[in-house]
Amino acid sequence: MILSVEDVGIYKPSRRVYRHAMHKLQIQDAPAICFVSANSWDAQAAAQFGFQVVKLARSGGQDDRIPGKVSATIPSLSELAALV
């Protein structure tokens, strides 16, 4: 399944985008979704929405100054399986 912001007509970090994902996946409980992103702003916004978020720390940069605390930060995708 491919999810696109084009279906919503607005870009992330709008809450409507994350809500769209829940609707398309037929999930009622936001924490049931494990969201993975290497973009701090995207990871933090998804966490603020209620997703369980794992941030992929590719560049080692600092978090953006927006709400949302990720559940975990990993250096590579090979470490994701141990978390889920």
Secondary structure, DSSP 4 states (H G I P E B T S, - for coil): ----GGGTTS-TT-HHHHHHHHHHHT---GGG-EEEES-HHHHHHHHHHT-EEEEE-SS-PPPPSSS---SEEESSGGGTTTT-
